[in-house]
Amino acid sequence: MSPLELGGVVLIVLLALIATGMPIAFALGLVSIGALIATEGPGSISILGETFFAGLNSFGLVSIPMFILMGAAVASSPAGRDLYEALDRWLTRVPGGLVLSNLGACGLFAALSGSSPATCAAIGKMGIPEMRKRGYPPSIATGSIAAGGTLGILIPPSITLIVYGIATETSIGRLFLAGILPGLLLVGLFMAWTLIACKAKGYALTSMSGSFTLREKMEALPRVLPFLTIIVAILYVLYGGVATPSEAAGAGAMFCLLLVIVIYRMWKAGPIVDMFRDAIRESIMIMMIIAASELFSFALSSMFITQSVAGWIADLDVNRWALMGIINVFLLIAGFFLPPVAVILMTAPILLPIITQAGFDPYWFAVVLTVNMEIGLITPPVGLNLYVINGIVPDVPLGTILRGSAPYVLCMVLAIIILCIFPAIATWLPEALMGRAL
């Protein structure tokens, strides 16, 4: 059996295990162990432990639980409500302003939490009932939040970009800067579509929640601005060389905890324990996937599957844009079945040499890859954000949520096309602030 045929068998077995509901980390580990024993013999068991823990032997990984803790602190507090309320007061007279408020709140909350499910849950619990109460159909109310939640893996600080940086040994600070303008581009495209759709369907008046004075609009800002200041400070210390990602993440988590305790008076031990419990649970899940992905990559490399796939792609007699189109289709299909962290860990090390040899910027590619992963979050069969929204409003069928999010998938595809035409959207800011990458 050739390496490519063997790789096909491994992929089918992996997807079959995932389809049973087995956690991604366990499925990756089980397939890896089985493949190594089948091809290398029982003696390969002796190196499993060392290989597994080698995947966690990186100081940069310390930043992941710290950023997750930062997001858990924000998600456990009324910060999402305040973001939503502040934007609603400023956009109340805009056609479809309530939907725009929710999308803006998703973008800001995504920057604070770095998590798509947390963004969907925090903003959706308030925004969806309010939109339905004011006459918006369930498809628009749920689809906009499902799409807005995907911004959590692109707008920095992003756990996905951290994982990409560690997997490809690229600068995390530069990756964060590369994600800012594309993230704003996506927010703008989402809002533009929402504005057009709401105006065309006559929802211009249903978003009116009353007029607010300038004083009332300003009253909502003091509790929001400190959190946004933390994001700006994190980016500054990263690209300014003041601190490492791990140090910046630790400081950000500490200040977010202090702000939550002081601003929202969360003095009791219960909520704080819940924050740490949620952060530990999500951190362990991601770390297990990272370690299992290292074992999986080792197994693929030992069977020469990785080298064969890379060689097959490199030998394709197509120009570089056709090659990028093939890679995008591959990433989209992978995102339909696997979570972003797993896809990045399994594919980025293989694809990075290929795209750099073809003349593409690795930081630009990180953004394109991440947008592909965003599409996977709101498309079946996995579509994590769809199920989060369905859990918030179980009376709305999953098909309705999917129908409402479909136009935003097209917005993401348009964003990828725009990034291909104007790659400087992703590369200009890192180069302007940190110089050209070597």
PLY file of the C-alpha trace (Angstrom):
ply
format ascii 1.0
element vertex 438
property float x
property float y
property float z
element edge 437
property int vertex1
property int vertex2
end_header
0.00 0.00 0.00
1.41 3.41 -1.00
1.78 6.21 1.59
-1.08 8.17 -0.02
-3.38 5.12 0.11
-2.33 4.51 3.71
-3.08 8.16 4.47
-6.57 7.73 3.02
-7.20 4.76 5.32
-5.96 6.72 8.36
-8.23 9.67 7.46
-11.30 7.46 7.04
-10.70 5.75 10.39
-10.16 9.14 12.07
-13.40 10.58 10.67
-15.28 7.42 11.64
-14.11 7.72 15.25
-15.00 11.43 15.36
-18.45 10.61 13.94
-19.10 8.37 16.96
-18.75 11.39 19.23
-15.29 10.52 20.51
-13.33 13.61 21.63
-10.89 14.88 18.99
-7.82 14.34 21.17
-8.75 10.72 21.92
-9.54 10.00 18.27
-6.20 11.44 17.13
-4.31 9.52 19.81
-6.05 6.21 19.15
-5.52 6.40 15.38
-1.86 7.37 15.90
-1.18 4.49 18.27
-2.94 1.99 16.01
-1.11 3.20 12.90
2.30 3.10 14.59
1.78 -0.41 16.00
0.48 -1.66 12.63
3.43 -0.27 10.67
6.32 -0.12 13.15
5.41 -2.98 15.48
4.75 -3.08 19.26
8.19 -1.58 19.94
6.88 1.83 18.90
4.87 2.01 22.12
8.06 2.94 24.00
8.23 6.36 22.29
4.55 7.29 22.58
4.82 9.05 25.94
7.88 11.05 24.97
6.32 12.13 21.66
3.00 13.03 23.32
4.58 15.29 25.92
7.00 16.76 23.38
3.96 18.45 21.84
3.53 20.43 25.06
7.22 21.26 25.49
6.91 24.89 24.40
6.95 27.92 26.67
4.67 29.72 24.24
1.84 27.38 25.22
1.70 29.10 28.61
-0.08 31.99 26.89
-3.06 29.81 25.92
-4.50 29.14 29.43
-3.79 32.77 30.36
-5.75 34.15 27.40
-8.49 31.59 28.09
-8.66 32.76 31.70
-8.88 36.34 30.44
-11.81 35.35 28.23
-13.48 33.35 31.01
-13.36 36.37 33.32
-15.06 38.54 30.70
-17.58 35.84 29.72
-18.57 35.25 33.35
-19.26 38.93 33.98
-21.92 41.32 32.60
-19.26 42.78 30.25
-21.07 41.35 27.21
-24.30 43.01 28.32
-22.53 46.35 28.67
-20.93 46.06 25.24
-24.30 45.24 23.73
-26.08 48.07 25.57
-23.43 50.66 24.70
-23.56 49.87 20.99
-27.36 49.71 20.98
-27.54 53.24 22.37
-25.25 54.57 19.65
-26.85 52.66 16.75
-30.48 52.81 17.78
-31.59 55.02 14.86
-29.71 53.10 12.16
-31.79 50.72 9.96
-31.28 47.27 11.42
-29.38 48.98 14.23
-30.13 46.26 16.77
-28.53 43.59 14.56
-25.58 45.90 13.92
-25.27 46.41 17.69
-25.08 42.66 18.19
-22.47 42.23 15.46
-20.38 45.08 16.90
-20.71 43.58 20.37
-19.61 40.20 18.96
-16.52 41.81 17.44
-15.54 43.58 20.67
-16.34 40.58 22.87
-14.40 38.32 20.51
-11.36 40.52 21.01
-11.78 40.21 24.77
-12.45 36.49 24.96
-10.70 34.99 21.90
-13.39 32.31 21.86
-16.17 31.85 19.31
-18.50 29.73 21.49
-18.08 32.16 24.41
-18.91 35.10 22.13
-22.02 33.36 20.78
-23.20 32.44 24.26
-22.53 35.82 25.90
-24.03 38.05 23.20
-26.66 35.57 22.03
-28.31 35.19 25.43
-29.13 38.90 25.42
-29.27 39.82 21.76
-31.39 37.03 20.25
-34.42 37.41 22.59
-34.27 41.21 22.18
-34.16 41.01 18.37
-37.06 38.56 18.27
-39.04 40.74 20.66
-38.62 43.71 18.31
-39.86 41.81 15.27
-36.74 40.44 13.61
-37.30 36.95 12.16
-35.52 34.08 13.94
-33.21 33.47 10.96
-31.71 36.97 11.10
-31.58 37.04 14.91
-29.76 33.71 15.20
-27.70 33.79 11.99
-26.12 37.16 12.78
-24.98 36.01 16.24
-23.68 32.67 14.92
-21.62 34.53 12.31
-20.51 37.27 14.70
-19.25 34.65 17.11
-16.77 33.35 14.53
-14.82 36.60 14.88
-13.44 35.20 18.14
-10.80 33.12 16.35
-9.52 35.97 14.14
-9.60 39.22 16.09
-6.64 39.23 18.51
-5.87 37.99 21.04
-6.84 34.79 19.24
-6.15 31.30 20.58
-6.20 29.99 17.01
-3.46 32.39 15.90
-1.38 31.44 18.95
-1.66 27.75 18.00
-0.69 28.59 14.40
2.32 30.56 15.62
3.51 27.68 17.80
2.88 25.04 15.11
4.74 27.02 12.40
7.28 28.81 14.63
6.11 32.24 13.45
5.80 35.41 15.54
2.59 35.48 17.59
2.77 39.27 17.95
3.02 39.64 14.17
0.12 37.21 13.72
-2.03 39.27 16.09
-1.31 42.41 14.10
-2.05 40.58 10.85
-5.51 39.64 12.16
-6.65 43.16 13.10
-7.52 44.68 9.72
-9.01 41.45 8.25
-11.09 41.15 11.42
-12.38 44.70 10.93
-12.98 43.88 7.25
-15.19 40.95 8.23
-17.11 43.05 10.76
-17.65 45.65 8.04
-18.85 43.06 5.51
-21.21 41.52 8.08
-22.64 44.93 8.93
-22.94 45.95 5.27
-24.93 42.82 4.44
-27.11 43.29 7.53
-27.81 46.91 6.64
-28.77 45.98 3.05
-30.92 43.01 4.12
-32.75 44.90 6.87
-33.41 47.90 4.65
-34.67 45.68 1.82
-36.99 43.74 4.13
-38.35 46.78 5.92
-36.79 46.38 9.35
-35.73 50.01 9.48
-38.29 50.93 12.13
-38.35 47.76 14.22
-34.88 48.52 15.55
-36.00 51.78 17.14
-35.74 51.40 20.92
-36.19 55.06 21.72
-33.85 57.98 21.51
-30.91 58.46 23.85
-29.27 61.69 24.83
-25.54 62.16 24.44
-25.19 61.85 28.20
-27.03 58.50 28.21
-24.83 57.28 25.38
-21.66 58.27 27.24
-22.84 56.65 30.49
-22.45 53.17 28.98
-18.81 53.65 27.96
-16.82 53.79 31.26
-17.43 50.11 32.05
-16.43 49.04 28.51
-13.36 51.18 27.83
-11.09 49.57 30.48
-11.44 46.16 28.81
-10.71 47.63 25.38
-7.66 49.37 26.88
-6.33 45.95 27.95
-6.54 44.69 24.35
-4.67 47.73 23.04
-2.05 47.35 25.79
-1.53 43.65 24.97
-0.95 44.44 21.31
1.39 47.29 22.20
3.63 45.23 24.48
3.74 42.41 21.94
4.73 44.37 18.85
6.80 46.80 20.87
8.98 44.00 22.21
8.13 44.93 25.79
6.90 41.46 26.77
6.60 37.92 25.42
3.16 36.52 24.53
3.12 34.51 27.77
3.93 37.57 29.87
1.36 39.69 28.05
-1.28 36.97 28.48
-0.57 36.65 32.20
-0.80 40.41 32.75
-3.98 40.61 30.64
-5.63 37.81 32.61
-4.72 39.43 35.93
-6.05 42.86 34.92
-9.25 41.37 33.48
-9.87 39.53 36.74
-9.28 42.70 38.74
-11.57 44.75 36.50
-14.34 42.16 36.71
-14.06 42.06 40.50
-13.94 45.86 40.91
-16.39 47.01 38.20
-19.03 44.31 38.67
-18.38 43.70 42.40
-17.88 39.96 41.95
-16.37 39.53 45.40
-17.74 36.07 46.22
-15.56 33.01 45.79
-18.18 31.08 43.77
-18.02 33.12 40.52
-14.22 33.32 40.68
-13.95 29.55 41.17
-16.28 29.09 38.19
-14.03 31.31 36.05
-10.95 29.23 36.86
-12.88 25.96 36.41
-14.07 26.98 32.93
-10.58 28.18 31.98
-8.96 24.95 33.20
-11.48 22.77 31.37
-11.00 24.56 28.02
-7.22 24.77 28.46
-6.93 21.03 29.11
-9.07 20.28 26.07
-6.85 22.40 23.81
-3.63 21.04 25.33
-4.81 17.46 24.83
-5.55 18.22 21.17
-2.11 19.81 20.75
-0.31 16.85 22.32
-2.38 14.29 20.38
-1.79 16.23 17.16
1.96 16.00 17.78
1.60 12.24 18.11
-0.57 12.13 14.98
1.96 14.20 13.01
4.76 11.88 14.15
2.76 8.85 13.01
2.05 10.40 9.59
5.70 11.34 9.17
6.88 7.85 10.20
4.66 6.34 7.49
5.88 8.96 4.96
2.31 10.19 4.52
3.18 13.81 5.30
6.07 13.84 2.85
3.97 12.17 0.14
1.08 14.62 0.51
3.45 17.59 0.47
5.21 16.19 -2.58
1.93 15.55 -4.38
0.74 19.11 -3.80
4.11 20.57 -4.76
4.20 18.52 -7.98
0.82 19.79 -9.18
1.36 21.45 -12.55
-0.70 24.57 -11.74
0.08 28.22 -11.11
0.29 29.47 -7.54
-3.25 30.87 -7.40
-4.74 27.59 -8.60
-2.63 25.93 -5.90
-4.03 28.36 -3.32
-7.55 27.60 -4.56
-6.97 23.86 -4.06
-5.60 24.51 -0.55
-8.63 26.69 0.31
-11.05 23.97 -0.79
-9.10 21.44 1.28
-9.21 23.72 4.35
-12.94 24.33 3.92
-13.66 20.60 3.79
-11.41 19.96 6.79
-13.18 22.75 8.70
-16.53 21.08 8.09
-15.45 18.09 10.20
-12.72 19.25 12.60
-12.34 22.16 15.04
-9.94 24.98 14.06
-7.19 24.01 16.51
-7.04 20.43 15.21
-7.01 21.52 11.55
-4.20 24.02 12.12
-2.04 21.59 14.07
-2.50 18.85 11.48
-2.15 20.91 8.29
-0.17 24.11 8.95
3.27 22.45 9.29
2.65 20.58 6.01
1.25 23.52 4.06
3.61 26.26 5.28
6.67 25.16 3.22
4.45 24.76 0.16
2.85 28.21 0.33
6.13 29.97 1.13
7.82 28.22 -1.80
4.94 29.44 -3.98
5.67 33.02 -2.88
2.87 33.57 -0.36
3.38 35.38 2.94
2.98 32.99 5.92
1.20 35.64 8.00
-1.23 36.39 5.19
-1.84 32.64 4.87
-2.55 32.42 8.60
-5.39 34.91 8.17
-6.78 33.12 5.09
-6.61 29.79 6.92
-8.39 31.29 9.93
-11.22 32.72 7.83
-11.67 29.23 6.33
-11.93 27.88 9.87
-14.54 30.55 10.68
-16.69 29.22 7.85
-16.44 25.74 9.37
-17.85 27.05 12.66
-21.22 27.88 11.05
-21.50 25.06 8.51
-22.58 21.45 9.14
-21.91 18.75 10.09
-19.83 20.11 13.01
-20.74 23.82 12.97
-20.05 24.40 16.67
-21.60 27.89 16.72
-24.85 26.57 15.23
-25.27 24.18 18.16
-24.37 26.88 20.71
-27.10 29.11 19.28
-29.54 26.19 19.14
-28.83 25.59 22.83
-29.69 29.23 23.62
-32.97 29.19 21.62
-34.03 25.51 21.33
-37.39 26.54 19.82
-35.60 27.73 16.65
-34.83 24.80 14.31
-31.21 24.21 13.34
-32.17 24.66 9.68
-33.43 28.18 10.39
-30.17 29.10 12.10
-28.20 27.67 9.19
-30.32 29.60 6.68
-29.76 32.82 8.59
-25.99 32.32 8.74
-25.60 31.36 5.04
-25.26 34.98 3.76
-22.46 35.55 6.25
-20.62 32.51 4.85
-20.69 34.28 1.49
-19.30 37.39 3.22
-16.38 35.30 4.48
-15.75 33.87 1.01
-15.77 37.45 -0.30
-13.28 38.39 2.43
-10.92 35.61 1.27
-11.17 36.88 -2.32
-10.47 40.45 -1.17
-7.46 39.25 0.84
-6.14 37.44 -2.24
-6.49 40.59 -4.34
-5.20 42.93 -1.62
-2.87 40.88 0.62
-1.59 44.09 2.19
-4.77 44.13 4.31
-3.11 41.40 6.39
0.57 42.25 5.87
0.69 46.05 6.00
0.17 46.56 9.74
2.76 43.98 10.90
5.33 45.35 8.45
4.59 48.98 9.37
4.96 48.35 13.11
7.48 45.48 13.26
9.32 45.70 9.95
9.43 43.13 7.18
9.59 39.52 8.35
12.89 37.75 7.67
0 1
1 2
2 3
3 4
4 5
5 6
6 7
7 8
8 9
9 10
10 11
11 12
12 13
13 14
14 15
15 16
16 17
17 18
18 19
19 20
20 21
21 22
22 23
23 24
24 25
25 26
26 27
27 28
28 29
29 30
30 31
31 32
32 33
33 34
34 35
35 36
36 37
37 38
38 39
39 40
40 41
41 42
42 43
43 44
44 45
45 46
46 47
47 48
48 49
49 50
50 51
51 52
52 53
53 54
54 55
55 56
56 57
57 58
58 59
59 60
60 61
61 62
62 63
63 64
64 65
65 66
66 67
67 68
68 69
69 70
70 71
71 72
72 73
73 74
74 75
75 76
76 77
77 78
78 79
79 80
80 81
81 82
82 83
83 84
84 85
85 86
86 87
87 88
88 89
89 90
90 91
91 92
92 93
93 94
94 95
95 96
96 97
97 98
98 99
99 100
100 101
101 102
102 103
103 104
104 105
105 106
106 107
107 108
108 109
109 110
110 111
111 112
112 113
113 114
114 115
115 116
116 117
117 118
118 119
119 120
120 121
121 122
122 123
123 124
124 125
125 126
126 127
127 128
128 129
129 130
130 131
131 132
132 133
133 134
134 135
135 136
136 137
137 138
138 139
139 140
140 141
141 142
142 143
143 144
144 145
145 146
146 147
147 148
148 149
149 150
150 151
151 152
152 153
153 154
154 155
155 156
156 157
157 158
158 159
159 160
160 161
161 162
162 163
163 164
164 165
165 166
166 167
167 168
168 169
169 170
170 171
171 172
172 173
173 174
174 175
175 176
176 177
177 178
178 179
179 180
180 181
181 182
182 183
183 184
184 185
185 186
186 187
187 188
188 189
189 190
190 191
191 192
192 193
193 194
194 195
195 196
196 197
197 198
198 199
199 200
200 201
201 202
202 203
203 204
204 205
205 206
206 207
207 208
208 209
209 210
210 211
211 212
212 213
213 214
214 215
215 216
216 217
217 218
218 219
219 220
220 221
221 222
222 223
223 224
224 225
225 226
226 227
227 228
228 229
229 230
230 231
231 232
232 233
233 234
234 235
235 236
236 237
237 238
238 239
239 240
240 241
241 242
242 243
243 244
244 245
245 246
246 247
247 248
248 249
249 250
250 251
251 252
252 253
253 254
254 255
255 256
256 257
257 258
258 259
259 260
260 261
261 262
262 263
263 264
264 265
265 266
266 267
267 268
268 269
269 270
270 271
271 272
272 273
273 274
274 275
275 276
276 277
277 278
278 279
279 280
280 281
281 282
282 283
283 284
284 285
285 286
286 287
287 288
288 289
289 290
290 291
291 292
292 293
293 294
294 295
295 296
296 297
297 298
298 299
299 300
300 301
301 302
302 303
303 304
304 305
305 306
306 307
307 308
308 309
309 310
310 311
311 312
312 313
313 314
314 315
315 316
316 317
317 318
318 319
319 320
320 321
321 322
322 323
323 324
324 325
325 326
326 327
327 328
328 329
329 330
330 331
331 332
332 333
333 334
334 335
335 336
336 337
337 338
338 339
339 340
340 341
341 342
342 343
343 344
344 345
345 346
346 347
347 348
348 349
349 350
350 351
351 352
352 353
353 354
354 355
355 356
356 357
357 358
358 359
359 360
360 361
361 362
362 363
363 364
364 365
365 366
366 367
367 368
368 369
369 370
370 371
371 372
372 373
373 374
374 375
375 376
376 377
377 378
378 379
379 380
380 381
381 382
382 383
383 384
384 385
385 386
386 387
387 388
388 389
389 390
390 391
391 392
392 393
393 394
394 395
395 396
396 397
397 398
398 399
399 400
400 401
401 402
402 403
403 404
404 405
405 406
406 407
407 408
408 409
409 410
410 411
411 412
412 413
413 414
414 415
415 416
416 417
417 418
418 419
419 420
420 421
421 422
422 423
423 424
424 425
425 426
426 427
427 428
428 429
429 430
430 431
431 432
432 433
433 434
434 435
435 436
436 437
